[in-house]
Amino acid sequence: MNKLPILVKIELEKVFHKRSAIGIALAIFAIQIGAAFFEHSARLANDDLGTGFQVAIFSLKICLQLLALIVLAYSSMTLSEEIASGTAKNILVRDVKRRNFILGKFIALVCLSTGLVVFYHFISLALGHFFGGLVAIKEGDYLLFSASELSTAFFGGMALTVIAMIALIAFGCFISILIKGSGGAVATAIVIYFFMQILSQMNLFQKYLFTKYLFLPIDNMAKLVEGIYVDWARYAGWTIGVSTGSVFVFLMLSIIIFNKRDVWH
């Protein structure tokens, strides 16, 4: 019998039973609303009403930056915590394959993060509709981008963000296998993450690091709602390629290392 679906279900139930996880998700939601109010108020003060798309993008970017840190922290501690506590040993003695142990947690985190990314994107649209309306971008009487074009780009960016977030989860799972103890794993993952963010701003490395593509879709949308053309096709190809490659490498390394690790002592 394939136990992977059961493991995924168990992991999802664990998260839903954690009040802290639900509280964090609601806190990010509240911050997103506050960011939308702030952006709208700032534009009112400067007599620059803009459009609801601009408010939506501003609030969403803050939201995604916080979500990325939370997802990284949670993915980097989920395996290390169970290995350190002995829970992993109790699961593996039930004839659960080690790769399924990792994949179960990974898939559950992917499902949760995807749901949150989609949720926050739709909330940003609702906030944008409330604060100014989701209307076209014009320069005088000249139409730069229609509302339908902006919406299509917005949802395309959402899909690319999900793909890049999956790479972040795979990276977190890899760190959780390398580092013993959840505290050390989270700290290590965050330090490396920020270091990779710095490297992703350098021409020599930026194309090949998945961290560059985490917020690239929202940055491109920010340009678009200001009337600046963006070549989405070129960015989409690199986002999908680098993120998919990163997922494969991190998961394979995680499985190889975990298969050789002694969890019985």
PASEBA-1860 file (N, C-alpha, C; in nm, 3 decimals):
! residues 265
1> MNKLPILV> 0.084/-0.120/0.000/0.000/0.000/0.000/0.087/0.126/0.000 ~ 0.053/0.221/-0.083/0.127/0.346/-0.090/0.089/0.435/0.029 ~ 0.187/0.460/0.116/0.160/0.537/0.238/0.181/0.686/0.221 ~ 0.228/0.728/0.103/0.256/0.870/0.081/0.132/0.958/0.100 ~ 0.017/0.924/0.040/-0.103/1.008/0.061/-0.142/1.019/0.208 ~ -0.123/0.909/0.283/-0.156/0.910/0.425/-0.063/1.005/0.500 ~ 0.066/1.001/0.465/0.163/1.090/0.528/0.131/1.237/0.500 ~ 0.092/1.265/0.376/0.054/1.403/0.340/-0.066/1.448/0.422
9> KIELEKVF> -0.165/1.361/0.433/-0.285/1.394/0.510/-0.251/1.420/0.656 ~ -0.165/1.338/0.713/-0.124/1.356/0.853/-0.055/1.489/0.873 ~ 0.034/1.523/0.779/0.107/1.650/0.791/0.013/1.770/0.781 ~ -0.085/1.761/0.693/-0.181/1.870/0.680/-0.264/1.884/0.808 ~ -0.302/1.774/0.865/-0.380/1.778/0.989/-0.298/1.837/1.103 ~ -0.168/1.808/1.106/-0.080/1.865/1.209/-0.081/2.017/1.204 ~ -0.072/2.069/1.083/-0.067/2.215/1.068/-0.200/2.278/1.108 ~ -0.311/2.219/1.064/-0.442/2.275/1.093/-0.476/2.269/1.242
17> HKRSAIGI> -0.409/2.178/1.314/-0.433/2.169/1.457/-0.343/2.262/1.538 ~ -0.249/2.327/1.470/-0.160/2.421/1.537/-0.219/2.561/1.535 ~ -0.252/2.612/1.650/-0.309/2.746/1.657/-0.209/2.852/1.613 ~ -0.081/2.826/1.640/0.021/2.924/1.603/0.028/2.943/1.452 ~ 0.015/2.831/1.376/0.020/2.841/1.230/-0.097/2.922/1.176 ~ -0.216/2.897/1.230/-0.335/2.972/1.188/-0.322/3.117/1.228 ~ -0.268/3.139/1.349/-0.249/3.277/1.396/-0.154/3.356/1.309 ~ -0.046/3.292/1.264/0.052/3.359/1.176/-0.013/3.395/1.043
25> ALAIFAIQ> -0.091/3.301/0.987/-0.158/3.327/0.860/-0.254/3.444/0.872 ~ -0.326/3.452/0.983/-0.419/3.562/1.005/-0.345/3.693/1.030 ~ -0.229/3.685/1.096/-0.149/3.806/1.121/-0.100/3.865/0.989 ~ -0.054/3.779/0.898/-0.010/3.827/0.766/-0.128/3.889/0.692 ~ -0.245/3.829/0.705/-0.366/3.882/0.644/-0.397/4.023/0.696 ~ -0.383/4.040/0.828/-0.408/4.171/0.888/-0.305/4.274/0.841 ~ -0.179/4.232/0.830/-0.073/4.322/0.782/-0.101/4.362/0.637 ~ -0.150/4.268/0.558/-0.183/4.297/0.419/-0.291/4.406/0.409
33> IGAAFFEH> -0.393/4.394/0.492/-0.499/4.495/0.493/-0.443/4.630/0.537 ~ -0.360/4.627/0.641/-0.299/4.751/0.688/-0.212/4.816/0.583 ~ -0.138/4.735/0.507/-0.053/4.788/0.400/-0.136/4.854/0.291 ~ -0.251/4.795/0.260/-0.340/4.853/0.159/-0.394/4.988/0.205 ~ -0.434/4.996/0.331/-0.481/5.124/0.387/-0.370/5.229/0.381 ~ -0.249/5.188/0.418/-0.135/5.280/0.419/-0.107/5.333/0.279 ~ -0.101/5.243/0.182/-0.071/5.285/0.044/-0.179/5.378/-0.010 ~ -0.303/5.344/0.017/-0.413/5.428/-0.031/-0.409/5.566/0.036
41> SARLANDD> -0.382/5.569/0.166/-0.373/5.696/0.238/-0.257/5.781/0.188 ~ -0.145/5.715/0.160/-0.028/5.788/0.110/-0.056/5.850/-0.027 ~ -0.127/5.777/-0.111/-0.162/5.830/-0.243/-0.262/5.945/-0.231 ~ -0.353/5.935/-0.137/-0.447/6.044/-0.114/-0.374/6.169/-0.070 ~ -0.278/6.152/0.019/-0.202/6.267/0.071/-0.121/6.335/-0.038 ~ -0.078/6.257/-0.137/0.002/6.311/-0.247/-0.080/6.343/-0.371 ~ -0.213/6.338/-0.356/-0.304/6.364/-0.469/-0.275/6.272/-0.586 ~ -0.233/6.150/-0.556/-0.204/6.051/-0.660/-0.289/5.928/-0.631
49> LGTGFQVA> -0.410/5.927/-0.681/-0.502/5.817/-0.651/-0.461/5.687/-0.718 ~ -0.401/5.697/-0.836/-0.359/5.577/-0.906/-0.477/5.485/-0.933 ~ -0.452/5.353/-0.926/-0.559/5.256/-0.946/-0.554/5.152/-0.834 ~ -0.659/5.073/-0.827/-0.662/4.967/-0.727/-0.554/4.864/-0.747 ~ -0.510/4.845/-0.871/-0.402/4.750/-0.898/-0.274/4.790/-0.824 ~ -0.247/4.919/-0.818/-0.127/4.966/-0.750/-0.134/4.940/-0.600 ~ -0.250/4.958/-0.541/-0.269/4.928/-0.399/-0.256/4.778/-0.376 ~ -0.315/4.700/-0.466/-0.310/4.554/-0.454/-0.167/4.503/-0.457
57> IFSLKICL> -0.087/4.554/-0.550/0.051/4.507/-0.564/0.134/4.546/-0.443 ~ 0.116/4.667/-0.392/0.193/4.712/-0.275/0.166/4.623/-0.155 ~ 0.039/4.598/-0.127/0.004/4.516/-0.010/0.047/4.371/-0.029 ~ 0.039/4.323/-0.151/0.074/4.183/-0.179/0.225/4.160/-0.164 ~ 0.305/4.257/-0.205/0.450/4.240/-0.196/0.495/4.225/-0.052 ~ 0.442/4.309/0.036/0.475/4.298/0.179/0.431/4.163/0.233 ~ 0.312/4.123/0.194/0.256/3.995/0.238/0.343/3.878/0.193 ~ 0.387/3.877/0.070/0.466/3.766/0.016/0.605/3.760/0.080
65> QLLALIVL> 0.662/3.875/0.112/0.793/3.876/0.178/0.784/3.812/0.316 ~ 0.678/3.842/0.388/0.658/3.779/0.519/0.628/3.630/0.505 ~ 0.545/3.597/0.408/0.508/3.457/0.388/0.629/3.373/0.352 ~ 0.719/3.426/0.271/0.839/3.351/0.231/0.923/3.316/0.354 ~ 0.938/3.409/0.446/1.017/3.383/0.567/0.949/3.277/0.654 ~ 0.817/3.286/0.666/0.744/3.188/0.747/0.752/3.049/0.685 ~ 0.734/3.041/0.554/0.741/2.912/0.484/0.880/2.853/0.497 ~ 0.982/2.936/0.484/1.120/2.888/0.497/1.146/2.837/0.638
73> AYSSMTLS> 1.103/2.913/0.738/1.125/2.872/0.877/1.054/2.740/0.906 ~ 0.931/2.729/0.862/0.853/2.609/0.891/0.909/2.487/0.818 ~ 0.947/2.503/0.692/1.000/2.389/0.616/1.137/2.346/0.667 ~ 1.215/2.439/0.719/1.348/2.405/0.767/1.346/2.340/0.904 ~ 1.236/2.353/0.977/1.229/2.292/1.109/1.144/2.165/1.111 ~ 1.065/2.143/1.008/0.969/2.033/1.014/1.034/1.896/1.023 ~ 1.144/1.874/0.949/1.213/1.745/0.954/1.312/1.739/1.070 ~ 1.388/1.845/1.090/1.489/1.846/1.196/1.423/1.831/1.333
81> EEIASGTA> 1.307/1.887/1.350/1.234/1.879/1.476/1.194/1.735/1.506 ~ 1.145/1.664/1.406/1.099/1.527/1.427/1.215/1.430/1.441 ~ 1.325/1.460/1.376/1.443/1.375/1.390/1.500/1.390/1.532 ~ 1.509/1.516/1.579/1.564/1.542/1.712/1.475/1.487/1.823 ~ 1.344/1.492/1.804/1.250/1.448/1.908/1.228/1.297/1.908 ~ 1.271/1.229/1.802/1.251/1.085/1.793/1.123/1.045/1.722 ~ 1.044/1.144/1.681/0.920/1.113/1.609/0.948/1.044/1.477 ~ 1.056/1.084/1.411/1.093/1.023/1.283/1.118/0.874/1.301
89> KNILVRDV> 1.183/0.837/1.410/1.212/0.696/1.435/1.082/0.616/1.452 ~ 0.986/0.675/1.524/0.858/0.606/1.546/0.781/0.586/1.416 ~ 0.797/0.680/1.322/0.728/0.668/1.193/0.798/0.567/1.102 ~ 0.930/0.570/1.101/1.006/0.483/1.011/0.995/0.336/1.049 ~ 0.973/0.305/1.176/0.960/0.165/1.217/0.830/0.103/1.167 ~ 0.740/0.186/1.115/0.611/0.138/1.062/0.621/0.109/0.912 ~ 0.739/0.076/0.869/0.764/0.039/0.730/0.735/0.154/0.633 ~ 0.766/0.276/0.679/0.754/0.394/0.593/0.890/0.419/0.529
97> KRRNFILG> 0.892/0.429/0.397/1.017/0.456/0.326/1.065/0.596/0.359 ~ 1.195/0.610/0.369/1.252/0.739/0.407/1.220/0.847/0.305 ~ 1.222/0.812/0.179/1.191/0.913/0.077/1.046/0.960/0.090 ~ 0.955/0.868/0.126/0.816/0.906/0.145/0.798/0.994/0.269 ~ 0.881/0.970/0.368/0.879/1.054/0.488/0.910/1.199/0.452 ~ 1.009/1.218/0.367/1.045/1.353/0.322/0.941/1.409/0.226 ~ 0.902/1.328/0.128/0.808/1.375/0.027/0.671/1.408/0.088 ~ 0.630/1.332/0.190/0.502/1.360/0.255/0.499/1.499/0.315
105> KFIALVCL> 0.607/1.535/0.383/0.616/1.669/0.442/0.627/1.777/0.333 ~ 0.707/1.747/0.231/0.726/1.843/0.123/0.594/1.871/0.051 ~ 0.522/1.768/0.015/0.395/1.786/-0.058/0.293/1.860/0.027 ~ 0.288/1.826/0.156/0.194/1.896/0.245/0.226/2.044/0.252 ~ 0.354/2.077/0.262/0.395/2.218/0.267/0.366/2.289/0.135 ~ 0.383/2.216/0.025/0.352/2.275/-0.106/0.203/2.308/-0.114 ~ 0.119/2.216/-0.070/-0.026/2.239/-0.072/-0.064/2.360/0.012 ~ -0.006/2.368/0.131/-0.040/2.478/0.222/0.010/2.612/0.167
113> STGLVVFY> 0.134/2.616/0.122/0.189/2.742/0.072/0.118/2.787/-0.054 ~ 0.082/2.692/-0.141/0.009/2.727/-0.263/-0.127/2.788/-0.227 ~ -0.195/2.726/-0.131/-0.323/2.779/-0.087/-0.311/2.920/-0.032 ~ -0.205/2.944/0.045/-0.186/3.077/0.104/-0.149/3.180/-0.002 ~ -0.062/3.143/-0.096/-0.024/3.236/-0.203/-0.147/3.277/-0.283 ~ -0.229/3.179/-0.319/-0.351/3.208/-0.396/-0.447/3.293/-0.312 ~ -0.462/3.259/-0.186/-0.552/3.334/-0.097/-0.511/3.480/-0.087 ~ -0.383/3.504/-0.062/-0.336/3.642/-0.047/-0.343/3.719/-0.179
121> HFISLALG> -0.326/3.652/-0.289/-0.342/3.718/-0.419/-0.486/3.765/-0.439 ~ -0.581/3.678/-0.406/-0.722/3.717/-0.422/-0.762/3.826/-0.324 ~ -0.706/3.820/-0.204/-0.734/3.926/-0.107/-0.681/4.060/-0.158 ~ -0.563/4.058/-0.219/-0.506/4.183/-0.271/-0.595/4.240/-0.381 ~ -0.652/4.152/-0.464/-0.743/4.199/-0.568/-0.868/4.262/-0.506 ~ -0.919/4.198/-0.399/-1.037/4.253/-0.332/-1.005/4.389/-0.272 ~ -0.887/4.403/-0.214/-0.846/4.531/-0.157/-0.828/4.636/-0.268 ~ -0.771/4.592/-0.380/-0.754/4.684/-0.492/-0.887/4.731/-0.548
129> HFFGGLVA> -0.983/4.639/-0.553/-1.117/4.677/-0.600/-1.180/4.779/-0.505 ~ -1.156/4.761/-0.377/-1.213/4.852/-0.277/-1.145/4.989/-0.281 ~ -1.013/4.988/-0.299/-0.936/5.113/-0.298/-0.903/5.156/-0.441 ~ -0.998/5.206/-0.512/-0.971/5.266/-0.642/-1.024/5.189/-0.760 ~ -1.049/5.060/-0.744/-1.103/4.983/-0.855/-0.995/4.924/-0.944 ~ -1.023/4.807/-0.999/-0.928/4.738/-1.087/-0.951/4.784/-1.230 ~ -0.896/4.901/-1.260/-0.922/4.966/-1.388/-0.794/4.970/-1.473 ~ -0.810/5.014/-1.596/-0.699/5.020/-1.690/-0.599/5.129/-1.650
137> IKEGDYLL> -0.477/5.115/-1.701/-0.372/5.215/-1.680/-0.368/5.305/-1.803 ~ -0.387/5.434/-1.780/-0.387/5.530/-1.890/-0.288/5.642/-1.864 ~ -0.241/5.700/-1.974/-0.160/5.821/-1.967/-0.233/5.926/-2.050 ~ -0.308/6.008/-1.978/-0.398/6.099/-2.046/-0.511/6.018/-2.108 ~ -0.531/6.035/-2.237/-0.634/5.957/-2.307/-0.578/5.830/-2.370 ~ -0.446/5.810/-2.355/-0.382/5.695/-2.419/-0.387/5.574/-2.327 ~ -0.438/5.463/-2.376/-0.448/5.340/-2.299/-0.316/5.265/-2.301 ~ -0.255/5.248/-2.184/-0.129/5.174/-2.173/-0.156/5.024/-2.159
145> FSASELST> -0.237/4.988/-2.060/-0.273/4.848/-2.037/-0.419/4.843/-1.994 ~ -0.494/4.753/-2.057/-0.635/4.737/-2.019/-0.645/4.659/-1.888 ~ -0.762/4.664/-1.826/-0.784/4.591/-1.701/-0.769/4.441/-1.722 ~ -0.813/4.392/-1.837/-0.802/4.247/-1.866/-0.656/4.206/-1.883 ~ -0.575/4.291/-1.946/-0.432/4.262/-1.962/-0.362/4.259/-1.826 ~ -0.397/4.352/-1.741/-0.338/4.356/-1.607/-0.380/4.235/-1.525 ~ -0.505/4.195/-1.537/-0.554/4.079/-1.463/-0.485/3.951/-1.509 ~ -0.469/3.938/-1.642/-0.400/3.821/-1.696/-0.256/3.813/-1.646
153> AFFGGMAL> -0.187/3.927/-1.646/-0.050/3.932/-1.596/-0.046/3.901/-1.446 ~ -0.145/3.949/-1.374/-0.151/3.927/-1.229/-0.161/3.778/-1.198 ~ -0.250/3.709/-1.265/-0.267/3.566/-1.239/-0.149/3.484/-1.291 ~ -0.088/3.531/-1.400/0.034/3.466/-1.447/0.145/3.480/-1.345 ~ 0.156/3.599/-1.286/0.255/3.622/-1.182/0.228/3.536/-1.060 ~ 0.102/3.515/-1.028/0.065/3.430/-0.914/0.116/3.288/-0.937 ~ 0.096/3.235/-1.057/0.142/3.099/-1.088/0.294/3.089/-1.077 ~ 0.365/3.189/-1.126/0.512/3.188/-1.119/0.560/3.199/-0.974
161> TVIAMIAL> 0.488/3.275/-0.893/0.524/3.287/-0.752/0.509/3.154/-0.681 ~ 0.404/3.081/-0.712/0.382/2.948/-0.653/0.498/2.855/-0.688 ~ 0.542/2.859/-0.814/0.652/2.772/-0.858/0.781/2.805/-0.782 ~ 0.810/2.934/-0.769/0.931/2.976/-0.697/0.921/2.941/-0.548 ~ 0.801/2.949/-0.491/0.782/2.917/-0.350/0.806/2.769/-0.324 ~ 0.773/2.685/-0.421/0.798/2.541/-0.408/0.948/2.514/-0.397 ~ 1.027/2.590/-0.473/1.173/2.577/-0.464/1.222/2.618/-0.326 ~ 1.161/2.719/-0.267/1.197/2.763/-0.133/1.169/2.653/-0.030
169> IAFGCFIS> 1.057/2.585/-0.046/1.021/2.475/0.044/1.122/2.361/0.033 ~ 1.160/2.327/-0.090/1.259/2.221/-0.110/1.392/2.258/-0.045 ~ 1.429/2.384/-0.056/1.552/2.432/0.009/1.541/2.418/0.161 ~ 1.426/2.456/0.217/1.406/2.444/0.361/1.414/2.299/0.407 ~ 1.354/2.209/0.331/1.359/2.066/0.366/1.503/2.014/0.362 ~ 1.580/2.061/0.267/1.721/2.022/0.257/1.799/2.067/0.381 ~ 1.777/2.189/0.424/1.845/2.240/0.544/1.802/2.161/0.667 ~ 1.675/2.123/0.673/1.626/2.050/0.790/1.687/1.911/0.801
177> ILIKGSGG> 1.736/1.857/0.689/1.806/1.729/0.693/1.952/1.748/0.735 ~ 2.011/1.859/0.696/2.152/1.884/0.724/2.179/1.921/0.870 ~ 2.090/2.001/0.928/2.114/2.060/1.060/2.030/1.991/1.167 ~ 2.095/1.950/1.274/2.024/1.891/1.387/1.965/2.001/1.475 ~ 1.840/1.983/1.515/1.775/2.081/1.601/1.702/2.186/1.519 ~ 1.577/2.211/1.555/1.495/2.303/1.476/1.545/2.447/1.481 ~ 1.594/2.490/1.597/1.643/2.628/1.609/1.762/2.654/1.518 ~ 1.859/2.563/1.520/1.976/2.578/1.435/1.941/2.570/1.288
185> AVATAIVI> 1.844/2.483/1.255/1.804/2.468/1.115/1.738/2.595/1.063 ~ 1.650/2.654/1.144/1.582/2.777/1.102/1.682/2.891/1.085 ~ 1.771/2.906/1.183/1.871/3.013/1.176/1.961/2.996/1.054 ~ 2.006/2.873/1.029/2.092/2.847/0.914/2.020/2.876/0.783 ~ 1.894/2.832/0.774/1.817/2.853/0.651/1.797/3.002/0.623 ~ 1.767/3.079/0.726/1.742/3.222/0.706/1.870/3.295/0.666 ~ 1.982/3.259/0.730/2.110/3.324/0.697/2.147/3.294/0.551 ~ 2.138/3.167/0.511/2.171/3.130/0.373/2.074/3.195/0.276
193> YFFMQILS> 1.947/3.202/0.314/1.845/3.263/0.228/1.879/3.410/0.199 ~ 1.915/3.486/0.302/1.948/3.627/0.280/2.078/3.642/0.202 ~ 2.171/3.550/0.225/2.296/3.553/0.147/2.266/3.527/-0.001 ~ 2.177/3.432/-0.028/2.138/3.403/-0.166/2.062/3.520/-0.227 ~ 1.985/3.590/-0.145/1.915/3.708/-0.196/2.015/3.816/-0.240 ~ 2.123/3.829/-0.164/2.228/3.925/-0.203/2.295/3.881/-0.333 ~ 2.329/3.753/-0.341/2.393/3.701/-0.462/2.302/3.714/-0.584 ~ 2.170/3.702/-0.561/2.075/3.708/-0.673/2.062/3.848/-0.731
201> QMNLFQKY> 2.126/3.946/-0.666/2.127/4.081/-0.720/2.252/4.106/-0.805 ~ 2.343/4.010/-0.807/2.467/4.023/-0.883/2.452/3.956/-1.019 ~ 2.501/4.021/-1.121/2.485/3.972/-1.258/2.542/3.832/-1.279 ~ 2.651/3.801/-1.208/2.718/3.673/-1.227/2.632/3.555/-1.181 ~ 2.549/3.576/-1.076/2.476/3.465/-1.016/2.324/3.473/-1.033 ~ 2.272/3.592/-1.059/2.129/3.614/-1.043/2.039/3.522/-1.125 ~ 2.081/3.485/-1.244/1.995/3.402/-1.328/1.978/3.260/-1.275 ~ 2.073/3.216/-1.192/2.079/3.075/-1.156/2.033/3.046/-1.013
209> LFTKYLFL> 1.988/3.147/-0.941/1.943/3.129/-0.804/1.791/3.145/-0.796 ~ 1.724/3.048/-0.736/1.578/3.053/-0.729/1.528/3.172/-0.649 ~ 1.612/3.224/-0.558/1.570/3.337/-0.475/1.541/3.462/-0.558 ~ 1.604/3.473/-0.674/1.578/3.588/-0.761/1.433/3.590/-0.808 ~ 1.375/3.471/-0.823/1.243/3.461/-0.885/1.128/3.458/-0.785 ~ 1.159/3.461/-0.655/1.053/3.461/-0.555/0.964/3.585/-0.567 ~ 1.028/3.700/-0.582/0.953/3.825/-0.585/0.960/3.895/-0.721 ~ 1.023/3.828/-0.819/1.030/3.887/-0.952/0.892/3.907/-1.014
217> PIDNMAKL> 0.798/3.811/-1.001/0.665/3.834/-1.059/0.595/3.957/-1.002 ~ 0.604/3.976/-0.871/0.537/4.091/-0.810/0.610/4.220/-0.845 ~ 0.743/4.214/-0.859/0.819/4.332/-0.902/0.781/4.370/-1.045 ~ 0.763/4.270/-1.131/0.723/4.297/-1.269/0.582/4.355/-1.275 ~ 0.493/4.305/-1.188/0.358/4.360/-1.183/0.361/4.505/-1.135 ~ 0.452/4.535/-1.042/0.465/4.673/-0.994/0.505/4.767/-1.107 ~ 0.591/4.718/-1.196/0.630/4.798/-1.313/0.511/4.814/-1.408 ~ 0.440/4.703/-1.427/0.328/4.703/-1.521/0.219/4.802/-1.481
225> VEGIYVDW> 0.187/4.806/-1.352/0.079/4.896/-1.307/0.122/5.042/-1.306 ~ 0.252/5.064/-1.326/0.300/5.201/-1.342/0.314/5.238/-1.489 ~ 0.273/5.144/-1.578/0.274/5.172/-1.721/0.401/5.131/-1.793 ~ 0.486/5.050/-1.727/0.612/5.006/-1.787/0.595/4.866/-1.846 ~ 0.631/4.847/-1.971/0.616/4.717/-2.036/0.716/4.617/-1.979 ~ 0.670/4.492/-1.961/0.754/4.384/-1.910/0.744/4.264/-2.004 ~ 0.859/4.205/-2.037/0.863/4.086/-2.122/0.842/3.963/-2.034 ~ 0.716/3.925/-2.014/0.683/3.817/-1.922/0.734/3.682/-1.970
233> ARYAGWTI> 0.735/3.659/-2.099/0.774/3.528/-2.153/0.918/3.492/-2.113 ~ 1.008/3.589/-2.123/1.148/3.564/-2.089/1.163/3.532/-1.942 ~ 1.096/3.608/-1.857/1.106/3.585/-1.713/1.038/3.454/-1.673 ~ 0.930/3.420/-1.739/0.857/3.297/-1.705/0.943/3.174/-1.731 ~ 1.014/3.172/-1.844/1.098/3.059/-1.877/1.207/3.035/-1.774 ~ 1.274/3.142/-1.735/1.380/3.130/-1.635/1.324/3.092/-1.498 ~ 1.210/3.149/-1.462/1.150/3.117/-1.332/1.115/2.969/-1.322 ~ 1.051/2.918/-1.425/1.010/2.777/-1.425/1.133/2.686/-1.428
241> GVSTGSVF> 1.229/2.719/-1.514/1.347/2.635/-1.529/1.432/2.628/-1.403 ~ 1.467/2.745/-1.349/1.554/2.749/-1.231/1.482/2.693/-1.108 ~ 1.356/2.726/-1.091/1.282/2.678/-0.975/1.264/2.526/-0.980 ~ 1.227/2.473/-1.097/1.210/2.329/-1.111/1.341/2.255/-1.088 ~ 1.448/2.308/-1.145/1.580/2.247/-1.124/1.621/2.249/-0.978 ~ 1.593/2.358/-0.909/1.627/2.370/-0.767/1.550/2.269/-0.683 ~ 1.421/2.252/-0.715/1.339/2.154/-0.642/1.398/2.014/-0.657 ~ 1.433/1.978/-0.779/1.488/1.845/-0.806/1.619/1.823/-0.729
249> VFLMLSII> 1.708/1.921/-0.735/1.839/1.907/-0.670/1.824/1.898/-0.518 ~ 1.746/1.988/-0.460/1.732/1.989/-0.314/1.662/1.863/-0.262 ~ 1.562/1.817/-0.333/1.491/1.696/-0.288/1.579/1.572/-0.302 ~ 1.651/1.563/-0.413/1.739/1.448/-0.432/1.848/1.445/-0.326 ~ 1.908/1.559/-0.297/2.011/1.565/-0.193/1.953/1.531/-0.056 ~ 1.832/1.579/-0.030/1.767/1.550/0.098/1.745/1.400/0.115 ~ 1.695/1.336/0.011/1.667/1.192/0.017/1.796/1.112/0.031 ~ 1.899/1.149/-0.045/2.027/1.077/-0.039/2.089/1.089/0.101
257> IFNKRDVW> 2.091/1.210/0.156/2.150/1.232/0.289/2.070/1.162/0.397 ~ 1.937/1.171/0.387/1.852/1.111/0.490/1.859/0.959/0.487 ~ 1.877/0.901/0.368/1.890/0.755/0.358/2.016/0.705/0.428 ~ 2.117/0.789/0.438/2.244/0.750/0.500/2.252/0.792/0.647 ~ 2.151/0.863/0.692/2.157/0.919/0.829/2.106/0.818/0.931 ~ 2.174/0.815/1.046/2.134/0.728/1.154/2.035/0.803/1.244 ~ 1.908/0.760/1.241/1.806/0.827/1.323/1.769/0.743/1.444 ~ 1.843/0.635/1.466/1.806/0.541/1.574/1.876/0.572/1.705
265> H> 1.973/0.663/1.704/2.045/0.696/1.827/2.039/0.847/1.854
END
